[in-house]
Structure formats: structure tokens, C-alpha cells
Amino acid sequence: MTAHGTVRHDDAADDKRSLAAAPAAVRPRCRLTALHVEHQSTRDAVALDVAAVVCWHVHDVQQATVAFQRGRFDVASVALAALRTTVVTSMLASLLCERCTVDRSMRLTIRRKTARAGITVHSAEIREVNVPADVQARCDAALLAELWRCRSSRAGIAVAA
């Protein structure tokens, strides 16, 4: 390390020395970061509590050390911002039904923002979406009404809509 806080990469021996001198936060091992946002509104104005997890590791210790020293090594903040953005730009139905697409979009966003810091994001997954009770009740009532319409139409009974 020089007086200006940069890391020089000369040979493999420097790799081992820099790894030993690197802060524990930038050690190259797989990590899980749990995320949680509360009362975040979706695009269709439903406030949700959402929990997610991000799996990542440091692939370049030198870049990560420099990013850490400059205060740019914060996977949790980047991931939390990506989760909030994902929720705000998504409809409730897509968060509940199109989980793979939403997870992939969030993972790519986090990966793009952390790659320069020597970090590889393996996965980002929404684990839990808590829908408020009043929204659940409305959805349950609409679903029940739809089920009755389907049953009635199969039985040949006319139901007023």
C-alpha cells in the first residue's frame, strides 16, 4: 500500500501480503446479506414488507480493498437500494407470481453496481412478501367471487355480476 491508499499489484507474493493485510470485510469468501424493507409501496400503490437475501463474494481483493478504503464497499446498501427500486417499479402481482424475473433483475442491478469494487454477486432472491391484511381480504373476496362464478357457470346457473 502506498501513502495515498492505493494497492499495487506486482506479483503473486503481493497477492498473499495484500490478502493478509486486507480488512476482514474484503476477504474472498462467500457471504450472505439479508435485507428487509418495510412499508415500501409497489407501482400499484400497495405497501409491502419484503425480505430478500444476496449471496456474493470478493473476486478481486485489491479492488475491494481500495473500494473499502474509499468508502465504496457497501454491498448491503447497494442491495437494499436495488430491492427498494425493484419493489417500487413492480406491480404486486409480478412480485408474487414472476419471482424468477424479479430476482434476476435485482441480481443484475446489484452485480452491475458492485463489479467495479471486485465483487461478484451470485444470487439475489426475494424470500418473503408480506401483503397487508386489508389487501389480502380484498384479494380473497375477489378470488372467492371468481370461484363462485366459475362453479355457477359449470353448473349452468346464472350469477349476477
N, CA, C and O of each residue as an XYZ file, in Angstrom:
644
protein
N       0.826     -1.172      0.000
C       0.000      0.000      0.000
C       0.875      1.241      0.000
O       1.880      1.287      0.709
N       0.516      2.226     -0.768
C       1.274      3.468     -0.806
C       0.665      4.458      0.176
O      -0.353      4.175      0.807
N       1.288      5.606      0.298
C       0.795      6.629      1.225
C      -0.558      7.180      0.797
O      -1.286      7.741      1.615
N      -0.899      7.026     -0.479
C      -2.169      7.556     -0.976
C      -3.317      6.568     -0.823
O      -4.447      6.897     -1.183
N      -3.070      5.371     -0.302
C      -4.125      4.406     -0.058
C      -4.452      3.532     -1.235
O      -5.508      2.899     -1.241
N      -3.600      3.464     -2.234
C      -3.862      2.584     -3.365
C      -3.104      1.279     -3.177
O      -2.143      1.221     -2.410
N      -3.524      0.253     -3.859
C      -2.879     -1.044     -3.777
C      -2.151     -1.298     -5.079
O      -2.723     -1.146     -6.158
N      -0.906     -1.678     -4.981
C      -0.118     -2.006     -6.169
C      -0.138     -3.502     -6.356
O      -0.066     -4.258     -5.388
N      -0.235     -3.931     -7.597
C      -0.248     -5.350     -7.917
C       1.010     -5.678     -8.719
O       1.089     -5.393     -9.914
N       2.005     -6.289     -8.035
C       3.255     -6.595     -8.710
C       3.382     -8.079     -9.041
O       3.698     -8.433    -10.177
N       3.140     -8.945     -8.068
C       3.291    -10.379     -8.322
C       2.433    -11.173     -7.348
O       1.683    -10.602     -6.557
N       2.551    -12.501     -7.414
C       1.734    -13.369     -6.571
C       2.038    -13.176     -5.095
O       1.143    -13.314     -4.261
N       3.286    -12.858     -4.753
C       3.630    -12.622     -3.352
C       2.875    -11.406     -2.820
O       2.420    -11.407     -1.676
N       2.742    -10.376     -3.644
C       1.958     -9.218     -3.236
C       0.501     -9.597     -2.991
O      -0.138     -9.055     -2.089
N      -0.031    -10.535     -3.796
C      -1.391    -11.010     -3.588
C      -1.559    -11.556     -2.176
O      -2.521    -11.218     -1.486
N      -0.628    -12.396     -1.751
C      -0.726    -13.008     -0.423
C      -0.571    -11.960      0.669
O      -1.290    -11.999      1.668
N       0.357    -11.023      0.494
C       0.536     -9.973      1.505
C      -0.695     -9.074      1.574
O      -1.134     -8.706      2.664
N      -1.252     -8.720      0.424
C      -2.421     -7.838      0.442
C      -3.624     -8.545      1.026
O      -4.458     -7.913      1.674
N      -3.731     -9.865      0.804
C      -4.834    -10.620      1.392
C      -4.702    -10.640      2.907
O      -5.697    -10.516      3.622
N      -3.478    -10.795      3.399
C      -3.265    -10.817      4.841
C      -3.549     -9.445      5.452
O      -4.040     -9.359      6.577
N      -3.241     -8.366      4.713
C      -3.445     -7.020      5.229
C      -4.857     -6.487      4.973
O      -5.234     -5.448      5.513
N      -5.625     -7.184      4.163
C      -6.965     -6.713      3.809
C      -7.892     -6.777      5.018
O      -7.788     -7.691      5.836
N      -8.789     -5.816      5.129
C      -9.778     -5.876      6.206
C     -10.634     -7.134      6.076
O     -10.798     -7.674      4.982
N     -11.167     -7.585      7.181
C     -11.971     -8.814      7.179
C     -13.151     -8.703      6.215
O     -13.613     -9.714      5.685
N     -13.637     -7.496      5.989
C     -14.792     -7.306      5.103
C     -14.494     -7.670      3.661
O     -15.412     -7.990      2.906
N     -13.222     -7.629      3.260
C     -12.904     -7.895      1.863
C     -12.242     -9.255      1.642
O     -11.692     -9.492      0.567
N     -12.278    -10.129      2.603
C     -11.725    -11.468      2.426
C     -12.569    -12.229      1.412
O     -13.796    -12.129      1.436
N     -11.929    -12.992      0.514
C     -12.664    -13.675     -0.563
C     -13.355    -14.945     -0.099
O     -12.826    -16.041     -0.286
N     -14.508    -14.818      0.491
C     -15.321    -15.974      0.851
C     -16.770    -15.647      0.536
O     -17.147    -14.479      0.444
N     -17.560    -16.661      0.377
C     -18.968    -16.458      0.034
C     -19.710    -15.886      1.245
O     -19.536    -16.351      2.371
N     -20.529    -14.884      0.995
C     -21.275    -14.237      2.078
C     -22.751    -14.121      1.712
O     -23.120    -14.048      0.540
N     -23.567    -14.106      2.734
C     -24.995    -13.860      2.574
C     -25.338    -12.570      3.289
O     -24.936    -12.355      4.432
N     -26.076    -11.722      2.617
C     -26.537    -10.483      3.219
C     -28.056    -10.500      3.205
O     -28.674    -10.566      2.143
N     -28.647    -10.441      4.374
C     -30.108    -10.426      4.493
C     -30.593     -8.980      4.423
O     -29.985     -8.077      4.999
N     -31.691     -8.780      3.713
C     -32.270     -7.448      3.523
C     -33.729     -7.464      3.927
O     -34.402     -8.489      3.820
N     -34.213     -6.332      4.388
C     -35.629     -6.227      4.747
C     -36.069     -4.777      4.561
O     -35.432     -3.857      5.074
N     -37.151     -4.584      3.833
C     -37.749     -3.252      3.712
C     -39.180     -3.329      4.227
O     -39.885     -4.315      4.014
N     -39.586     -2.272      4.905
C     -40.937     -2.219      5.472
C     -41.730     -1.084      4.833
O     -41.204     -0.009      4.547
N     -42.996     -1.360      4.625
C     -43.946     -0.357      4.117
C     -43.466      0.296      2.831
O     -43.590      1.510      2.667
N     -42.926     -0.488      1.932
C     -42.473      0.023      0.635
C     -43.616     -0.136     -0.361
O     -44.155     -1.232     -0.510
N     -43.986      0.928     -1.035
C     -45.108      0.891     -1.966
C     -44.696      0.331     -3.316
O     -43.620      0.636     -3.831
N     -45.566     -0.488     -3.877
C     -45.350     -1.024     -5.216
C     -45.863     -0.017     -6.234
O     -46.395      1.033     -5.873
N     -45.698     -0.348     -7.507
C     -46.170      0.546     -8.567
C     -47.687      0.706     -8.529
O     -48.215      1.740     -8.939
N     -48.390     -0.319     -8.035
C     -49.841     -0.209     -7.919
C     -50.281      0.222     -6.514
O     -51.409     -0.048     -6.101
N     -49.378      0.896     -5.783
C     -49.661      1.567     -4.511
C     -50.084      0.638     -3.385
O     -50.975      0.980     -2.607
N     -49.465     -0.528     -3.285
C     -49.694     -1.436     -2.166
C     -48.424     -1.423     -1.318
O     -47.338     -1.724     -1.812
N     -48.568     -1.071     -0.037
C     -47.415     -1.038      0.861
C     -47.101     -2.447      1.345
O     -47.961     -3.127      1.905
N     -45.857     -2.882      1.125
C     -45.443     -4.245      1.459
C     -44.238     -4.243      2.385
O     -43.476     -3.278      2.448
N     -44.088     -5.355      3.102
C     -42.846     -5.663      3.796
C     -42.203     -6.775      2.982
O     -42.837     -7.795      2.713
N     -40.937     -6.584      2.585
C     -40.264     -7.547      1.716
C     -38.923     -7.931      2.334
O     -38.158     -7.076      2.781
N     -38.654     -9.238      2.349
C     -37.357     -9.747      2.815
C     -36.649    -10.406      1.642
O     -37.272    -11.092      0.832
N     -35.342    -10.190      1.561
C     -34.542    -10.759      0.470
C     -33.174    -11.157      1.014
O     -32.797    -10.794      2.128
N     -32.446    -11.911      0.200
C     -31.092    -12.314      0.557
C     -30.214    -12.208     -0.685
O     -30.657    -12.498     -1.797
N     -28.956    -11.789     -0.485
C     -27.988    -11.661     -1.575
C     -26.769    -12.512     -1.219
O     -26.224    -12.407     -0.121
N     -26.354    -13.350     -2.158
C     -25.165    -14.178     -1.989
C     -24.069    -13.591     -2.875
O     -24.274    -13.412     -4.076
N     -22.895    -13.286     -2.286
C     -21.823    -12.618     -3.022
C     -20.464    -13.004     -2.460
O     -20.369    -13.565     -1.368
N     -19.411    -12.698     -3.216
C     -18.048    -12.876     -2.721
C     -17.119    -11.864     -3.398
O     -17.436    -11.311     -4.451
N     -15.987    -11.643     -2.775
C     -14.970    -10.755     -3.326
C     -14.124    -11.564     -4.295
O     -13.517    -12.559     -3.899
N     -14.072    -11.156     -5.557
C     -13.245    -11.865     -6.534
C     -11.920    -11.155     -6.785
O     -10.988    -11.764     -7.311
N     -11.819     -9.888     -6.421
C     -10.570     -9.146     -6.590
C     -10.273     -8.385     -5.298
O     -10.855     -7.335     -5.029
N      -9.360     -8.938     -4.511
C      -9.060     -8.374     -3.197
C      -8.512     -6.953     -3.311
O      -8.849     -6.091     -2.499
N      -7.662     -6.703     -4.320
C      -7.082     -5.367     -4.458
C      -8.167     -4.317     -4.727
O      -8.211     -3.278     -4.068
N      -9.033     -4.597     -5.693
C     -10.111     -3.650     -5.996
C     -11.019     -3.458     -4.787
O     -11.424     -2.335     -4.483
N     -11.335     -4.541     -4.102
C     -12.217     -4.458     -2.941
C     -11.575     -3.675     -1.806
O     -12.259     -2.928     -1.107
N     -10.274     -3.835     -1.614
C      -9.577     -3.099     -0.567
C      -9.585     -1.602     -0.859
O      -9.826     -0.790      0.034
N      -9.323     -1.244     -2.104
C      -9.363      0.169     -2.488
C     -10.774      0.721     -2.306
O     -10.949      1.819     -1.777
N     -11.762     -0.022     -2.734
C     -13.154      0.420     -2.575
C     -13.507      0.563     -1.101
O     -14.198      1.505     -0.717
N     -13.037     -0.365     -0.276
C     -13.290     -0.311      1.166
C     -12.668      0.944      1.770
O     -13.299      1.630      2.574
N     -11.437      1.240      1.384
C     -10.746      2.407      1.926
C     -11.401      3.708      1.478
O     -11.375      4.697      2.209
N     -11.976      3.714      0.308
C     -12.628      4.927     -0.204
C     -14.093      5.018      0.223
O     -14.796      5.959     -0.144
N     -14.539      4.050      0.990
C     -15.918      4.062      1.479
C     -16.936      3.623      0.456
O     -18.119      3.926      0.611
N     -16.526      2.919     -0.588
C     -17.445      2.489     -1.646
C     -17.764      1.003     -1.570
O     -18.411      0.460     -2.465
N     -17.318      0.347     -0.516
C     -17.517     -1.091     -0.377
C     -18.681     -1.312      0.572
O     -18.480     -1.507      1.770
N     -19.874     -1.284      0.051
C     -21.046     -1.482      0.893
C     -22.103     -2.233      0.105
O     -23.040     -1.637     -0.428
N     -21.946     -3.528      0.037
C     -22.863     -4.370     -0.717
C     -24.277     -4.260     -0.153
O     -25.249     -4.243     -0.908
N     -24.392     -4.185      1.165
C     -25.715     -4.120      1.788
C     -26.494     -2.890      1.339
O     -27.688     -2.987      1.054
N     -25.835     -1.738      1.272
C     -26.525     -0.507      0.840
C     -26.949     -0.584     -0.618
O     -28.059     -0.188     -0.973
N     -26.059     -1.096     -1.459
C     -26.382     -1.244     -2.880
C     -27.549     -2.221     -3.049
O     -28.476     -1.968     -3.818
N     -27.488     -3.335     -2.324
C     -28.540     -4.353     -2.429
C     -29.873     -3.836     -1.894
O     -30.925     -4.117     -2.469
N     -29.830     -3.088     -0.804
C     -31.066     -2.526     -0.249
C     -31.684     -1.521     -1.207
O     -32.901     -1.502     -1.386
N     -30.859     -0.688     -1.821
C     -31.371      0.267     -2.813
C     -31.971     -0.475     -4.004
O     -33.011     -0.074     -4.525
N     -31.319     -1.557     -4.437
C     -31.842     -2.344     -5.558
C     -33.167     -3.016     -5.185
O     -34.079     -3.087     -6.009
N     -33.274     -3.506     -3.952
C     -34.529     -4.114     -3.502
C     -35.644     -3.083     -3.480
O     -36.746     -3.349     -3.960
N     -35.371     -1.917     -2.931
C     -36.388     -0.856     -2.906
C     -36.819     -0.461     -4.319
O     -38.010     -0.300     -4.588
N     -35.857     -0.308     -5.209
C     -36.157      0.044     -6.596
C     -36.988     -1.054     -7.256
O     -37.935     -0.766     -7.987
N     -36.640     -2.286     -7.000
C     -37.384     -3.412     -7.564
C     -38.830     -3.398     -7.099
O     -39.743     -3.602     -7.899
N     -39.043     -3.160     -5.819
C     -40.412     -3.139     -5.279
C     -41.190     -1.957     -5.856
O     -42.338     -2.115     -6.271
N     -40.577     -0.783     -5.886
C     -41.263      0.429     -6.364
C     -41.650      0.324     -7.835
O     -42.685      0.855     -8.237
N     -40.839     -0.348     -8.642
C     -41.102     -0.424    -10.077
C     -41.924     -1.647    -10.480
O     -42.214     -1.836    -11.661
N     -42.298     -2.477     -9.510
C     -43.044     -3.707     -9.817
C     -44.484     -3.613     -9.339
O     -44.800     -2.903     -8.384
N     -45.334     -4.336    -10.019
C     -46.715     -4.496     -9.577
C     -46.739     -5.626     -8.545
O     -45.875     -6.502     -8.559
N     -47.726     -5.602     -7.656
C     -47.849     -6.643     -6.635
C     -47.907     -8.029     -7.266
O     -47.258     -8.958     -6.785
N     -48.672     -8.171     -8.329
C     -48.824     -9.472     -8.978
C     -47.488    -10.010     -9.492
O     -47.220    -11.206     -9.379
N     -46.649     -9.138    -10.055
C     -45.363     -9.617    -10.564
C     -44.427    -10.002     -9.429
O     -43.652    -10.948     -9.568
N     -44.482     -9.282     -8.301
C     -43.659     -9.664     -7.153
C     -44.061    -11.031     -6.610
O     -43.221    -11.786     -6.122
N     -45.341    -11.337     -6.699
C     -45.826    -12.610     -6.169
C     -45.722    -13.747     -7.176
O     -45.454    -14.885     -6.789
N     -45.929    -13.465     -8.457
C     -46.032    -14.533     -9.456
C     -44.811    -14.681    -10.359
O     -44.541    -15.778    -10.847
N     -44.089    -13.627    -10.584
C     -42.940    -13.668    -11.510
C     -41.640    -13.509    -10.738
O     -40.806    -12.666    -11.070
N     -41.481    -14.313     -9.722
C     -40.352    -14.176     -8.799
C     -39.005    -14.331     -9.491
O     -38.071    -13.591     -9.183
N     -38.884    -15.273    -10.418
C     -37.597    -15.500    -11.103
C     -37.163    -14.272    -11.895
O     -35.994    -13.888    -11.864
N     -38.092    -13.668    -12.593
C     -37.784    -12.476    -13.388
C     -37.387    -11.309    -12.487
O     -36.432    -10.589    -12.778
N     -38.109    -11.131    -11.414
C     -37.826    -10.045    -10.476
C     -36.469    -10.269     -9.808
O     -35.680     -9.334     -9.674
N     -36.196    -11.507     -9.390
C     -34.907    -11.833     -8.766
C     -33.751    -11.582     -9.734
O     -32.728    -11.016     -9.348
N     -33.910    -12.001    -10.981
C     -32.852    -11.813    -11.971
C     -32.576    -10.330    -12.197
O     -31.420     -9.916    -12.274
N     -33.621     -9.544    -12.302
C     -33.463     -8.103    -12.497
C     -32.720     -7.474    -11.321
O     -31.822     -6.655    -11.521
N     -33.087     -7.849    -10.105
C     -32.439     -7.309     -8.914
C     -30.973     -7.758     -8.857
O     -30.098     -6.956     -8.531
N     -30.695     -9.028     -9.169
C     -29.328     -9.543     -9.157
C     -28.447     -8.787    -10.160
O     -27.318     -8.415     -9.842
N     -28.970     -8.563    -11.369
C     -28.186     -7.857    -12.390
C     -27.902     -6.409    -11.998
O     -26.825     -5.886    -12.284
N     -28.859     -5.769    -11.348
C     -28.662     -4.399    -10.882
C     -27.554     -4.340     -9.837
O     -26.673     -3.483     -9.907
N     -27.599     -5.247     -8.874
C     -26.579     -5.275     -7.821
C     -25.224     -5.639     -8.421
O     -24.206     -5.040     -8.074
N     -25.213     -6.616     -9.317
C     -23.962     -7.056     -9.945
C     -23.306     -5.911    -10.714
O     -22.093     -5.717    -10.635
N     -24.116     -5.151    -11.459
C     -23.582     -4.036    -12.247
C     -22.968     -2.960    -11.345
O     -21.943     -2.372    -11.689
N     -23.584     -2.709    -10.210
C     -23.115     -1.641     -9.332
C     -21.939     -2.047     -8.444
O     -21.235     -1.178     -7.930
N     -21.714     -3.337     -8.254
C     -20.637     -3.772     -7.360
C     -19.439     -4.371     -8.094
O     -18.417     -4.638     -7.463
N     -19.531     -4.586     -9.387
C     -18.448     -5.237    -10.139
C     -17.144     -4.445    -10.074
O     -16.069     -5.037     -9.992
N     -17.224     -3.127    -10.108
C     -16.008     -2.296    -10.069
C     -15.291     -2.386     -8.726
O     -14.109     -2.055     -8.628
N     -15.996     -2.830     -7.699
C     -15.384     -2.970     -6.369
C     -14.811     -4.365     -6.165
O     -14.432     -4.713     -5.047
N     -14.739     -5.177     -7.229
C     -14.156     -6.507     -7.118
C     -15.088     -7.526     -6.501
O     -14.633     -8.498     -5.898
N     -16.387     -7.318     -6.644
C     -17.384     -8.187     -6.010
C     -18.195     -8.908     -7.079
O     -18.593     -8.310     -8.078
N     -18.435    -10.189     -6.861
C     -19.294    -10.981     -7.732
C     -20.560    -11.335     -6.960
O     -20.489    -11.866     -5.853
N     -21.706    -11.043     -7.540
C     -22.990    -11.376     -6.933
C     -23.490    -12.665     -7.576
O     -23.708    -12.717     -8.786
N     -23.669    -13.699     -6.765
C     -24.114    -14.996     -7.271
C     -25.631    -15.068     -7.387
O     -26.164    -15.576     -8.374
N     -26.318    -14.560     -6.378
C     -27.775    -14.597     -6.422
C     -28.352    -13.485     -5.569
O     -27.728    -13.007     -4.621
N     -29.539    -13.095     -5.927
C     -30.326    -12.144     -5.146
C     -31.761    -12.637     -5.246
O     -32.320    -12.728     -6.339
N     -32.345    -12.951     -4.117
C     -33.675    -13.567     -4.116
C     -34.589    -12.898     -3.113
O     -34.210    -12.634     -1.972
N     -35.793    -12.633     -3.563
C     -36.830    -12.180     -2.645
C     -37.341    -13.431     -1.943
O     -37.796    -14.374     -2.590
N     -37.264    -13.433     -0.626
C     -37.654    -14.606      0.150
C     -39.082    -14.526      0.663
O     -39.773    -15.540      0.761
N     -39.521    -13.314      0.991
C     -40.837    -13.186      1.607
C     -41.457    -11.850      1.229
O     -40.794    -10.813      1.253
N     -42.731    -11.889      0.883
C     -43.505    -10.680      0.607
C     -44.718    -10.728      1.525
O     -45.571    -11.606      1.390
N     -44.794     -9.791      2.451
C     -45.927     -9.731      3.375
C     -46.930     -8.708      2.864
O     -46.672     -7.504      2.835
N     -48.070     -9.224      2.467
C     -49.144     -8.381      1.952
C     -50.018     -7.958      3.132
O     -50.378     -8.807      3.948
N     -50.371     -6.682      3.249
C     -51.221     -6.221      4.356
C     -52.545     -6.972      4.398
O     -53.063     -7.407      3.369
N     -53.082     -7.114      5.604
C     -54.310     -7.890      5.825
C     -55.494     -7.360      5.008
O     -56.271     -8.153      4.477
N     -55.647     -6.040      4.898
C     -56.778     -5.490      4.152
C     -56.676     -5.821      2.666
O     -57.691     -6.072      2.017
N     -55.469     -5.825      2.128
C     -55.273     -6.186      0.717
C     -55.548     -7.675      0.534
O     -56.159     -8.078     -0.456
N     -55.101     -8.491      1.483
C     -55.380     -9.929      1.413
C     -56.875    -10.194      1.453
O     -57.379    -11.043      0.718
N     -57.580     -9.476      2.303
C     -59.031     -9.668      2.417
C     -59.730     -9.321      1.103
O     -60.631    -10.037      0.667
N     -59.307     -8.212      0.471
C     -59.907     -7.835     -0.815
C     -59.601     -8.870     -1.882
O     -60.471     -9.225     -2.678
N     -58.362     -9.354     -1.899
C     -57.987    -10.376     -2.882
C     -58.741    -11.671     -2.633
O     -59.196    -12.320     -3.575
N     -58.875    -12.050     -1.361
C     -59.608    -13.269     -1.022
C     -61.070    -13.158     -1.439
O     -61.643    -14.123     -1.946
N     -61.686    -11.977     -1.227
C     -63.080    -11.778     -1.616
C     -63.233    -11.849     -3.132
O     -64.180    -12.456     -3.632
N     -62.316    -11.239     -3.859
C     -62.370    -11.280     -5.325
C     -62.145    -12.698     -5.829
O     -62.819    -13.132     -6.764
N     -61.220    -13.420     -5.234
C     -60.966    -14.799     -5.623
C     -62.177    -15.683     -5.331
O     -62.551    -16.515     -6.157
N     -62.783    -15.508     -4.173
C     -63.969    -16.285     -3.815
C     -65.113    -16.007     -4.783
O     -65.813    -16.930     -5.201
N     -65.306    -14.738     -5.140
C     -66.358    -14.392     -6.098
C     -66.077    -15.040     -7.458
O     -66.996    -15.533     -8.112
N     -64.829    -15.040     -7.876
C     -64.453    -15.666     -9.153
C     -64.698    -17.177     -9.116
O     -65.182    -17.754    -10.090
N     -64.369    -17.805     -8.011
C     -64.612    -19.250     -7.873
C     -66.101    -19.565     -7.973
O     -66.491    -20.532     -8.628
N     -66.936    -18.747     -7.322
C     -68.376    -18.962     -7.394
C     -68.891    -18.784     -8.819
O     -69.757    -19.534     -9.272
N     -68.351    -17.782     -9.526
C     -68.757    -17.578    -10.920
C     -68.386    -18.787    -11.772
O     -69.181    -19.238    -12.596
N     -67.186    -19.307    -11.573
C     -66.741    -20.476    -12.345
C     -67.607    -21.687    -12.049
O     -68.033    -22.386    -12.969
N     -67.869    -21.940    -10.781
C     -68.707    -23.100    -10.391
C     -70.120    -22.952    -10.930
O     -70.720    -23.911    -11.416
N     -70.642    -21.733    -10.836
C     -72.006    -21.489    -11.300
C     -72.101    -21.657    -12.807
O     -73.077    -22.218    -13.305
N     -71.107    -21.183    -13.537
C     -71.163    -21.305    -14.994
C     -71.042    -22.774    -15.416
O     -71.626    -23.171    -16.424
N     -70.305    -23.570    -14.674
C     -70.202    -25.003    -14.975
C     -71.506    -25.717    -14.703
O     -71.874    -26.660    -15.403
N     -72.211    -25.250    -13.665
C     -73.476    -25.891    -13.308
C     -74.642    -25.328    -14.114
O     -75.762    -25.829    -14.007
N     -74.400    -24.300    -14.916
C     -75.443    -23.707    -15.730
C     -76.328    -22.738    -14.969
O     -77.439    -22.443    -15.409
N     -75.858    -22.238    -13.839
C     -76.612    -21.283    -13.038
C     -76.130    -19.881    -13.383
O     -74.928    -19.620    -13.418
N     -77.068    -18.989    -13.635
C     -76.718    -17.597    -13.950
C     -76.443    -16.856    -12.654
O     -77.225    -16.926    -11.706
N     -75.332    -16.152    -12.623
C     -74.966    -15.364    -11.437
C     -74.844    -13.916    -11.861
O     -74.204    -13.600    -12.865
N     -75.465    -13.038    -11.087
C     -75.389    -11.618    -11.384
C     -74.002    -11.106    -11.000
O     -73.500    -11.386     -9.911
N     -73.399    -10.356    -11.910
C     -72.035     -9.852    -11.641
C     -72.048     -8.557    -10.918
O     -70.988     -8.006    -10.620
